[in-house]
Amino acid sequence: MTYPVAFPGGLDLGPSSWQPCAFVVGPFNELGESRSAEFLWENLNSIAVRPDWARVKLSLDVHKERCGFIRQAQTYWDAATLVEGASAALLYYYCFLNLAKAELIADLPSEMMADPQHGLGFRPSQQDDFATARLEVTNLSRIPNQVFWFLYKKRTGKEWPVGEKTLSIKECLQRIPDVAYEATKLGYEYKIATFYHAATIDEARRNARSEILVYGLSHVQDDAELFARLVKLYTPRASLYAAWRDVFALSRRAWGADHVILQGEQIDIRLNDGYRADLGMGTWFPRIANEVGANIEPATTSTFDGIIVPGIQGTSVSVLTTDLARYALYFYVSSLVRYRPSALSDVDHPEQAWLFNSFTRQAALPLLHGFCNQITASNLIFWEGRR
């Protein structure tokens, strides 16, 4: 659906049509249903029958090993759904560890088939308070073959910084949308920005423009390096214009406070005296991906079109994606379950128990979705409504 509107600020661009669009580079499938574990596992298991659906060529031995990781992961998942509270985090972590190996084995077959280590560690007896706890991150320069290190590099395109030996649990929590309410109630500010995207094409002048409506831009501005790259493409525009809900396909219930519209420049799309018919998305998305890179996450549901994730202030970690934060936190909670269960007592540590009980149940499905997209080399977007 397109929305013919006058461009904000009175700028005359000629006849234009805005197209709200999820931020996904490359092909994607939008499904008219809510996200479910059953559907995701069916999709993951489909590559056992049709390995070509994952668009990677593997030897028979590697393919069998990948299918084994997926099968084992689903067994842990099924068991986790039968366990109450944060104790399920132990089973969920081993589910996601197996899925991480299934994702990485296409590029690192020998490493994933040679008993790789977790790549994360900590001492529960000394760090059972999540507010100050830090995970140890093992760098390959010290000990080779670490799952978290490989996963971080694949998801971000960057190596984990050599000088950063730990990862704050609090920083992980502040980048997980599934527990934004709980973390905020406990005094920990939510540090990611969500956005809606729309693109247009000026048919008369044959150029394209992009706009992003961002909630929580202040968190992005706190990351000076990320914000500098973002404003190479966009100019922040604080004032609202009448048609903003229509442009971004939002309901009249959409909250107007605390949002900024980032206004993109015009890009000439002349092509042999013709122009692209995709309303500029094929022109703008690669530009955004190239400039902002792993700091922007694609949509997985229709609730938002994408997420902007800042780096960790005061460190050389320039990006920590929501899935990497979820993965690290499952390791932390699973370690408490194994070695420090008293830290999850709703009598002695009621706030911490409430937080991790919520996290254990609420973050599992989004993380499973992320692994499904990566392993099957497809982007699934589920329709779960918009504001």
Residue pairs with C-beta under 8 A, 6 or more apart in sequence:
1 19
1 20
1 249
2 17
2 18
2 19
2 279
3 17
3 18
3 20
3 243
3 246
3 247
3 249
4 15
4 16
4 17
4 18
5 16
5 18
5 243
5 246
5 247
6 243
7 13
7 16
7 209
8 237
8 239
8 241
8 244
8 261
8 263
9 237
9 241
13 200
13 202
13 205
13 209
13 266
14 202
14 203
14 204
14 205
15 202
15 203
15 204
16 200
16 201
16 202
16 203
16 209
17 200
17 201
17 279
18 198
18 199
18 200
18 211
18 246
18 247
18 279
19 198
19 199
19 200
19 279
19 281
20 196
20 197
20 198
20 247
20 248
20 249
20 305
21 197
21 198
21 199
21 279
21 281
21 305
22 28
22 30
22 197
22 298
22 299
22 302
22 305
22 306
22 381
23 195
23 197
23 285
23 288
23 296
23 298
23 299
23 305
23 306
24 285
24 298
24 299
24 379
24 381
25 285
25 286
25 289
25 298
26 379
27 378
27 379
28 298
28 378
28 379
28 380
28 381
29 378
29 379
29 380
29 381
30 302
30 381
30 382
30 383
31 39
31 380
31 381
31 382
31 383
32 383
33 39
33 382
33 383
34 382
34 383
34 384
35 300
35 301
35 365
35 369
35 382
35 384
36 365
37 77
37 365
37 368
40 365
40 368
40 369
40 372
40 380
41 74
41 77
41 368
43 372
43 376
43 378
43 380
44 70
44 74
44 371
44 372
44 375
44 376
45 70
45 71
45 74
46 53
46 376
47 53
47 54
47 66
47 67
47 70
47 375
47 376
48 67
48 70
51 58
51 63
53 376
53 377
53 378
54 106
54 375
54 376
54 377
55 377
56 106
56 377
58 66
58 105
58 106
58 109
59 109
62 105
62 106
62 109
62 113
65 105
65 109
65 112
65 113
66 102
66 105
66 106
66 375
69 98
69 99
69 101
69 102
69 105
69 112
70 98
70 99
70 102
70 375
72 98
73 94
73 95
73 96
73 98
73 99
73 102
74 95
76 91
76 92
76 94
76 95
76 98
77 91
77 92
77 95
77 364
77 368
79 91
80 88
80 91
80 92
80 95
80 364
81 88
83 91
85 344
85 353
85 357
85 360
86 333
86 336
86 337
86 344
86 353
86 356
86 357
86 359
86 360
87 337
87 341
87 344
88 360
88 361
89 330
89 333
89 334
89 336
89 337
89 356
89 359
89 360
90 334
90 337
90 338
92 330
92 334
92 360
92 364
93 330
93 331
93 333
93 334
94 334
95 368
96 327
96 330
96 367
96 368
96 371
97 118
97 147
99 368
99 371
99 375
100 147
100 151
100 327
100 371
101 112
101 116
101 147
102 371
102 375
103 151
103 154
103 371
103 374
103 375
104 111
104 112
104 147
104 150
104 151
104 154
105 112
105 113
107 154
108 150
111 145
111 150
114 145
115 145
116 145
116 146
116 147
116 150
117 138
117 143
117 145
117 146
117 147
118 138
118 146
118 147
118 148
118 331
119 137
119 138
119 146
119 147
119 148
119 149
119 150
119 151
120 135
120 136
120 137
120 138
120 148
120 167
120 328
120 331
121 135
121 136
121 138
122 133
122 134
122 135
122 136
122 332
122 335
124 335
124 336
124 338
124 339
124 340
124 343
125 339
125 340
127 133
127 134
128 336
128 340
128 342
128 343
129 343
129 352
130 169
130 170
130 173
130 332
130 352
130 355
130 356
131 169
131 170
132 170
133 168
133 169
133 170
133 332
134 166
134 167
134 168
134 169
135 166
135 167
135 169
135 328
135 331
135 332
136 165
136 166
137 148
137 149
137 160
137 164
137 165
137 166
137 167
138 146
138 148
138 149
139 146
139 149
139 160
139 162
139 165
140 146
140 149
141 162
148 160
148 327
148 328
148 331
149 159
149 160
151 324
151 327
152 158
152 159
152 160
152 324
153 159
153 160
154 374
155 294
155 321
155 323
155 324
155 374
156 293
156 294
156 319
156 321
156 324
157 293
157 294
158 294
158 318
158 319
160 317
161 315
161 316
161 317
163 316
164 315
164 316
164 317
167 317
167 320
167 328
168 312
169 328
169 329
169 332
170 188
171 191
171 312
171 320
171 325
172 320
172 325
172 326
172 328
172 329
172 332
173 179
173 183
173 188
173 325
173 329
173 355
173 359
174 183
174 188
174 189
174 190
174 191
174 192
175 191
175 192
175 309
175 320
175 321
175 322
175 325
176 183
176 322
176 325
176 326
176 329
176 359
176 363
177 190
177 192
177 194
177 307
177 322
177 366
178 326
178 359
178 362
178 363
178 366
179 355
179 358
179 359
179 362
179 363
180 190
182 354
182 355
182 358
182 359
183 189
183 190
183 355
184 190
186 351
186 355
189 219
190 216
190 219
191 219
191 222
191 310
192 216
192 219
192 307
192 308
192 309
192 310
192 322
193 214
193 215
193 216
193 217
193 219
193 220
193 307
193 308
193 310
194 214
194 215
194 216
194 304
194 306
194 307
194 308
195 212
195 213
195 214
195 215
195 304
195 305
195 306
195 307
195 308
196 212
196 213
196 248
196 249
196 250
196 304
196 305
197 210
197 211
197 212
197 213
197 248
197 305
197 306
198 210
198 211
198 212
198 213
198 247
198 248
198 249
199 208
199 209
199 210
199 211
199 279
199 280
199 281
199 284
200 208
200 209
200 210
200 211
200 279
200 280
201 207
201 208
201 269
201 275
201 276
201 279
201 280
202 208
202 209
202 266
203 275
205 266
206 268
206 269
206 270
206 275
207 266
207 267
207 268
207 269
208 266
208 267
208 269
208 276
208 279
208 280
208 283
208 284
209 263
209 264
209 265
209 266
209 267
209 280
210 233
210 234
210 264
210 280
210 284
210 288
211 247
211 261
211 262
211 263
211 264
212 234
212 261
212 262
212 264
213 244
213 248
213 259
213 260
213 261
213 262
214 220
214 259
214 260
214 261
214 262
214 308
215 258
215 259
216 258
217 236
217 259
217 260
217 262
219 310
220 226
220 227
220 230
220 308
220 310
221 227
222 310
222 313
223 295
223 310
223 311
223 313
225 311
225 318
226 292
226 295
226 308
226 310
226 311
226 318
229 291
229 292
229 295
230 262
230 291
230 292
230 308
232 291
233 262
233 264
233 265
233 287
233 288
233 291
233 292
234 262
234 263
234 264
235 262
235 263
235 264
235 265
236 260
236 261
236 262
236 263
237 260
237 261
237 262
237 263
238 260
238 261
240 256
240 261
241 261
244 250
244 256
244 261
245 251
245 252
245 254
248 305
249 386
250 386
250 387
251 386
251 387
253 387
254 386
254 387
255 387
264 284
267 280
267 283
267 284
267 287
269 275
269 276
269 280
269 283
276 282
276 283
288 296
289 296
292 308
293 319
294 309
294 319
294 321
295 308
295 309
295 310
295 311
295 318
295 319
296 306
296 307
296 308
296 309
297 306
297 307
297 308
297 309
297 321
297 322
298 306
298 379
299 305
299 306
299 381
300 366
300 369
300 370
300 373
300 380
300 381
300 382
301 381
301 382
301 383
301 384
302 381
302 382
302 383
302 384
302 385
302 386
303 384
303 385
303 386
307 322
309 319
309 320
309 321
309 322
310 319
311 317
311 318
311 319
311 320
312 320
322 366
323 366
323 367
323 370
323 371
326 363
326 366
326 367
326 370
327 367
329 359
329 363
330 360
330 363
330 367
333 344
333 356
333 359
333 360
336 343
336 344
336 356
337 344
342 348
342 349
343 349
343 352
344 352
344 353
344 356
345 353
346 353
346 354
346 357
369 380
372 380
373 379
373 380
